[in-house]
Amino acid sequence: MEGFETMKKLLCMVLAIMIMFALLIPVSAKDGIICGDTFLTVNSVASAVIKQGYASIGTTFTNNTSEDVSVTMVMTEYTENGGYKKLVNRSSEKKTVPAGKTVYADPGINIVSEKALVQYFAYETETLEPIEVGQYIVDNMKCIGAKDNETIYNIFSFDDLFNPEIDNSEVEALSAPSVCVWQGDRASATSITMDDGDYGAVLKYLDLFKKYNIHGTEMIVTGWLGRLADSHNKWQAIFDTGYIDLGNHSYTHAIKYNDTSSYTQEELEHDIIDSYNELAEAFPTQSIITYATPWGQNHNNAITLIKKNHYANRSAGGDIVTGKTPADFYAIPTVAVQYGTPVSRLNDRVDRAIASGGWNTELYHGIGGTGTASDAYSTNISTMEEHLKYIASKSDKVWAGSFTEVVKYIYERDTASAKQLWANNSSIGIKLTDGMDDSVFDYPLTVKVNLPLSWSGSVKCTQYGKTETAEIFKENGKNYAYVNVVPDGGNAVISR
């Protein structure tokens, strides 16, 4: 009989061990930071049954990087309240994981609810990057398994530790976040492009862009870069200002694409593909995703090659894009501004873009000229400044983004999905994803977030260690804020 009891105890121990390993959740977090074995224990005993008392989840963290990393672990106990979680209890533990070392962490809490959600999560203390380690459902004190891990990244105010009871009545009716059509929820976009790479003219454009807070795209003819001594460094200094970015305008500006008998396939590839490769090598910080066909000649032979490395092509004439998305990204219309182009015509395009919720693109060359045939496309500087001043006066309705920026925004926006991960009186979690290549499409989208009525003033939005401030505004009796979030750039935390 005694042997039977011993065998029974051994079987129970084996069962406990099996349960413990069933709950093992190894997760690879950030490159170099590895979450190892994770075990649920109750009163220091591995178990799948939660008894009222001390519960903890011990985890090992291995740091394979060359620098020390600070990791914060948090364990919480929730009850469900009309679909929203109510925080009952919480503990946290912060540890330094030295380079090349493994550290064991073991935060714990006293379980008090018979039906609760026990969460355990970790994040890199400095960057706020989440490290998923496990989550357990508790029903009548029995652990019944893991749940969707995407909701566990939740950075609370430390005030919650001293007052853990949270009234969720304010957050139960919050609407889902939404992606704005244009940056800042403006009504339209207007983009200024400059062709050929006239360095002297671009310096003057840059002064005006800084004055009126406008961004533009310089479409450079790659083969003409050598006209300027030390051209790469001088152009890079312009790009580093953030007001002007780079687009491709062919290698030679000599091939007329619509005259298919005047060039070979090799010449066409050199004009488009080699031009892109040389620009990308010379200016690695620039995202060269836009093209401008010389003379606006958009033959399919050229467009096929342009599509290999570019996501949009600007033509050399036409009206505005009405509505939020172009019908053809490889034939974006524009107005080619000449010396005598009246300001009223340019301002009218801005107004019609506002009215249609669309996108106005403009094409400029040099600055100066007299209007004669030889330099008709050199812009009248006074006309230019008067027009940019008009755009700036409409800044509440016009996003003056560069051609490259607007192209990125449209592609991301049209494939984006915003989701609220959690909401409480301290913070709101947002997850923004899109269907684009993250190595190319990294431009922040504006997300409109509904906030609790008790919040006022401004909020902080933190994503992957970067924080920006946004003002709270009221609309139809509700609180909102516009926050800029990079799709697939990690969860964004909006906090008071």
TIVEX-657308 format. One line per field, with one value per residue (C-alpha): x, y, z; residue in one letter. Coordinates in steps of 0.25 Angstrom, whole numbers, plus 5000, padded with zeros to 4 digits. Example, Ala and Ser with C-alpha at 12.3 -4.5 7.8 and 13.67 -1.06 7.14 Angstrom:
2
X: [5049/5055];
Y: [4982/4996];
Z: [5031/5029];
residuo: [a/s];
//
This chain:
496
X: [5000/5011/5018/5005/5004/5019/5015/5003/5012/5022/5011/5005/5019/5021/5007/5011/5024/5016/5006/5018/5024/5011/5011/5025/5025/5039/5038/5049/5048/5057/5069/5079/5069/5063/5052/5055/5047/5034/5027/5014/5015/5006/5012/5025/5019/5017/5002/4991/4981/4981/4979/4976/4990/5003/5005/5017/5023/5038/5045/5060/5065/5077/5085/5093/5096/5109/5102/5094/5079/5069/5056/5044/5034/5020/5009/4995/4981/4969/4954/4945/4935/4926/4937/4947/4957/4957/4971/4970/4985/4999/5013/5026/5041/5052/5065/5078/5082/5097/5103/5105/5098/5085/5076/5064/5052/5040/5030/5017/5004/4993/4982/4968/4958/4952/4950/4961/4971/4985/4995/5010/5018/5032/5037/5051/5051/5057/5051/5037/5039/5030/5035/5024/5025/5012/4997/4988/4973/4968/4953/4949/4964/4967/4978/4972/4983/4989/4982/4984/4997/4996/4988/4998/5007/5001/5010/5002/5004/5011/5000/4992/5001/4996/4981/4979/4964/4961/4947/4946/4933/4939/4946/4935/4929/4942/4941/4952/4963/4963/4974/4972/4972/4983/4993/4987/4973/4974/4965/4975/4990/4999/5013/5024/5034/5046/5052/5066/5075/5077/5085/5085/5070/5068/5075/5065/5054/5059/5059/5044/5041/5047/5040/5026/5028/5026/5033/5037/5044/5055/5055/5070/5076/5086/5096/5096/5101/5115/5113/5114/5127/5126/5111/5108/5112/5105/5092/5093/5093/5080/5073/5078/5069/5057/5050/5054/5055/5060/5053/5058/5057/5065/5080/5081/5068/5071/5062/5047/5041/5029/5038/5041/5049/5059/5065/5069/5065/5079/5078/5065/5070/5082/5073/5064/5070/5084/5080/5072/5084/5094/5085/5082/5097/5101/5089/5087/5078/5068/5056/5056/5042/5037/5040/5038/5038/5045/5034/5024/5025/5019/5021/5018/5033/5038/5027/5030/5044/5040/5032/5044/5049/5038/5024/5019/5023/5020/5015/5018/5004/4989/4979/4979/4976/4962/4959/4968/4975/4980/4974/4988/5001/5009/5003/5001/4996/5003/5004/5017/5019/5025/5030/5017/5008/4998/4997/4982/4983/4992/4984/4971/4978/4980/4965/4960/4968/4962/4948/4950/4958/4969/4984/4990/5004/5012/5025/5036/5050/5060/5057/5059/5056/5049/5038/5045/5045/5059/5056/5041/5041/5049/5040/5037/5042/5031/5020/5026/5027/5013/5007/5015/5010/4995/4998/5003/4990/4982/4991/4979/4973/4985/4996/5009/5016/5027/5023/5030/5024/5010/5012/5016/5005/4994/5000/5001/4987/4980/4985/4985/4977/4977/4973/4971/4978/4974/4968/4968/4969/4984/4987/4982/4989/4988/4993/4995/4998/4998/5001/5013/5028/5033/5047/5042/5029/5032/5025/5016/5001/4992/4982/4970/4968/4956/4960/4953/4946/4954/4967/4970/4982/4991/4995/5008/5009/5021/5025/5038/5044/5040/5030/5022/5012/4998/4987/4974/4962/4947/4937/4922/4924/4936/4951/4961/4975/4983/4995/5005/5008/5018/5010/5017/5026/5022/5010/5007/5004/4996/4996/4992];
Y: [5000/5009/5006/5009/5023/5026/5022/5031/5043/5040/5040/5053/5059/5054/5060/5074/5074/5070/5082/5091/5088/5089/5104/5106/5117/5121/5133/5140/5155/5166/5161/5157/5157/5143/5139/5125/5115/5121/5113/5116/5113/5115/5116/5112/5099/5096/5095/5097/5100/5114/5114/5127/5131/5135/5132/5135/5133/5131/5134/5133/5145/5143/5155/5151/5166/5173/5183/5182/5182/5186/5178/5180/5169/5172/5162/5166/5160/5165/5162/5164/5176/5177/5173/5182/5177/5183/5183/5176/5174/5176/5175/5178/5175/5182/5175/5177/5166/5168/5165/5151/5147/5140/5145/5139/5148/5144/5155/5150/5154/5149/5143/5148/5146/5132/5136/5145/5147/5146/5153/5153/5161/5168/5180/5186/5197/5208/5205/5200/5189/5177/5163/5153/5143/5137/5139/5130/5129/5126/5121/5116/5116/5106/5110/5107/5111/5122/5134/5144/5150/5163/5169/5168/5179/5190/5200/5206/5218/5214/5221/5208/5200/5208/5209/5197/5198/5204/5209/5206/5213/5224/5215/5205/5214/5218/5217/5209/5217/5221/5224/5239/5240/5251/5254/5262/5259/5270/5271/5269/5269/5277/5273/5282/5275/5281/5275/5273/5276/5291/5293/5308/5308/5297/5305/5317/5307/5301/5315/5317/5303/5305/5319/5313/5299/5291/5279/5276/5265/5268/5259/5258/5255/5245/5248/5263/5261/5263/5277/5281/5280/5271/5269/5257/5264/5277/5270/5261/5273/5278/5264/5264/5277/5268/5278/5272/5258/5250/5245/5239/5247/5237/5236/5245/5252/5250/5238/5241/5228/5229/5228/5214/5213/5223/5215/5201/5192/5194/5209/5209/5201/5210/5222/5216/5204/5209/5223/5217/5209/5220/5229/5219/5216/5231/5235/5222/5231/5234/5225/5227/5221/5232/5234/5246/5242/5253/5261/5252/5241/5229/5218/5204/5200/5211/5208/5193/5197/5208/5198/5190/5200/5211/5212/5224/5232/5247/5252/5266/5271/5269/5273/5269/5255/5256/5247/5240/5230/5232/5223/5221/5222/5222/5234/5244/5258/5271/5285/5289/5303/5313/5327/5334/5324/5332/5330/5329/5317/5310/5314/5309/5295/5295/5300/5289/5278/5283/5282/5268/5262/5260/5262/5274/5272/5283/5283/5294/5295/5307/5320/5333/5334/5344/5336/5334/5321/5318/5319/5319/5308/5316/5320/5334/5335/5345/5336/5324/5331/5337/5323/5316/5326/5323/5308/5311/5320/5307/5298/5294/5288/5285/5275/5281/5267/5263/5255/5243/5245/5246/5233/5226/5231/5226/5212/5210/5216/5208/5195/5199/5194/5201/5193/5197/5187/5192/5204/5209/5222/5222/5218/5213/5203/5204/5194/5199/5189/5190/5181/5188/5185/5190/5193/5203/5208/5214/5227/5230/5230/5239/5232/5238/5232/5234/5237/5237/5250/5252/5254/5268/5276/5267/5253/5245/5235/5225/5215/5208/5217/5230/5239/5251/5260/5262/5272/5267/5273/5271/5267/5264/5264/5254/5255/5251/5253/5251/5243/5239/5224/5216/5203/5190/5199/5193/5196/5211/5215/5227/5232/5244];
Z: [5000/5004/4990/4983/4990/4986/4972/4972/4977/4966/4956/4961/4960/4946/4943/4949/4941/4928/4931/4934/4920/4913/4918/4913/4903/4897/4889/4881/4884/4878/4871/4882/4893/4895/4905/4910/4919/4924/4936/4943/4958/4969/4983/4977/4971/4956/4954/4944/4956/4961/4976/4984/4988/4982/4967/4959/4945/4945/4932/4927/4918/4910/4904/4892/4888/4892/4901/4914/4913/4923/4923/4931/4934/4938/4944/4945/4949/4942/4942/4930/4930/4919/4909/4916/4925/4940/4946/4960/4963/4958/4960/4952/4953/4945/4943/4935/4926/4924/4910/4908/4920/4925/4936/4943/4947/4955/4957/4965/4970/4980/4972/4978/4967/4964/4949/4944/4933/4938/4928/4928/4919/4917/4910/4908/4918/4909/4895/4900/4890/4895/4898/4898/4909/4912/4916/4924/4925/4939/4940/4954/4958/4947/4937/4923/4914/4906/4899/4888/4892/4884/4895/4906/4902/4912/4919/4931/4939/4952/4959/4956/4966/4978/4973/4964/4964/4950/4946/4931/4929/4921/4912/4909/4898/4891/4876/4868/4863/4849/4838/4832/4817/4818/4828/4840/4835/4824/4813/4802/4798/4789/4784/4778/4769/4762/4750/4745/4757/4756/4769/4769/4767/4778/4788/4786/4786/4799/4806/4802/4807/4820/4821/4818/4823/4810/4805/4791/4782/4773/4760/4757/4743/4748/4736/4739/4754/4749/4745/4760/4767/4779/4775/4784/4797/4793/4789/4801/4810/4804/4806/4820/4823/4822/4813/4799/4795/4783/4771/4758/4745/4735/4732/4720/4718/4703/4700/4695/4700/4691/4679/4680/4667/4673/4684/4687/4699/4705/4704/4711/4722/4724/4724/4735/4742/4743/4747/4759/4763/4762/4770/4781/4782/4783/4793/4801/4811/4801/4797/4782/4779/4769/4755/4745/4731/4722/4714/4721/4710/4717/4707/4712/4709/4719/4729/4730/4734/4743/4751/4755/4765/4766/4771/4764/4751/4750/4736/4730/4729/4733/4744/4758/4764/4769/4781/4790/4781/4766/4756/4750/4759/4747/4740/4751/4745/4748/4743/4737/4742/4732/4734/4731/4738/4746/4761/4760/4752/4762/4774/4767/4766/4781/4783/4774/4781/4795/4789/4783/4794/4784/4781/4773/4767/4761/4753/4753/4747/4749/4755/4747/4732/4723/4717/4704/4697/4702/4717/4718/4728/4738/4749/4753/4767/4772/4766/4773/4786/4785/4782/4793/4803/4798/4801/4815/4817/4815/4824/4832/4819/4810/4813/4806/4806/4796/4784/4790/4804/4798/4789/4802/4810/4799/4797/4812/4815/4805/4811/4826/4837/4851/4863/4878/4887/4900/4907/4921/4929/4927/4913/4900/4891/4876/4866/4852/4840/4825/4813/4808/4808/4822/4817/4807/4813/4826/4826/4838/4836/4844/4853/4859/4873/4882/4897/4910/4914/4926/4918/4915/4909/4901/4900/4898/4887/4888/4878/4878/4887/4880/4887/4881/4887/4881/4885/4890/4883/4884/4873/4875/4890/4889/4892/4880/4877/4864/4865/4855/4855/4845/4840/4845/4854/4867/4876/4879/4893/4895/4910/4918];
residuo: [m/e/g/f/e/t/m/k/k/l/l/c/m/v/l/a/i/m/i/m/f/a/l/l/i/p/v/s/a/k/d/g/i/i/c/g/d/t/f/l/t/v/n/s/v/a/s/a/v/i/k/q/g/y/a/s/i/g/t/t/f/t/n/n/t/s/e/d/v/s/v/t/m/v/m/t/e/y/t/e/n/g/g/y/k/k/l/v/n/r/s/s/e/k/k/t/v/p/a/g/k/t/v/y/a/d/p/g/i/n/i/v/s/e/k/a/l/v/q/y/f/a/y/e/t/e/t/l/e/p/i/e/v/g/q/y/i/v/d/n/m/k/c/i/g/a/k/d/n/e/t/i/y/n/i/f/s/f/d/d/l/f/n/p/e/i/d/n/s/e/v/e/a/l/s/a/p/s/v/c/v/w/q/g/d/r/a/s/a/t/s/i/t/m/d/d/g/d/y/g/a/v/l/k/y/l/d/l/f/k/k/y/n/i/h/g/t/e/m/i/v/t/g/w/l/g/r/l/a/d/s/h/n/k/w/q/a/i/f/d/t/g/y/i/d/l/g/n/h/s/y/t/h/a/i/k/y/n/d/t/s/s/y/t/q/e/e/l/e/h/d/i/i/d/s/y/n/e/l/a/e/a/f/p/t/q/s/i/i/t/y/a/t/p/w/g/q/n/h/n/n/a/i/t/l/i/k/k/n/h/y/a/n/r/s/a/g/g/d/i/v/t/g/k/t/p/a/d/f/y/a/i/p/t/v/a/v/q/y/g/t/p/v/s/r/l/n/d/r/v/d/r/a/i/a/s/g/g/w/n/t/e/l/y/h/g/i/g/g/t/g/t/a/s/d/a/y/s/t/n/i/s/t/m/e/e/h/l/k/y/i/a/s/k/s/d/k/v/w/a/g/s/f/t/e/v/v/k/y/i/y/e/r/d/t/a/s/a/k/q/l/w/a/n/n/s/s/i/g/i/k/l/t/d/g/m/d/d/s/v/f/d/y/p/l/t/v/k/v/n/l/p/l/s/w/s/g/s/v/k/c/t/q/y/g/k/t/e/t/a/e/i/f/k/e/n/g/k/n/y/a/y/v/n/v/v/p/d/g/g/n/a/v/i/s/r];
//
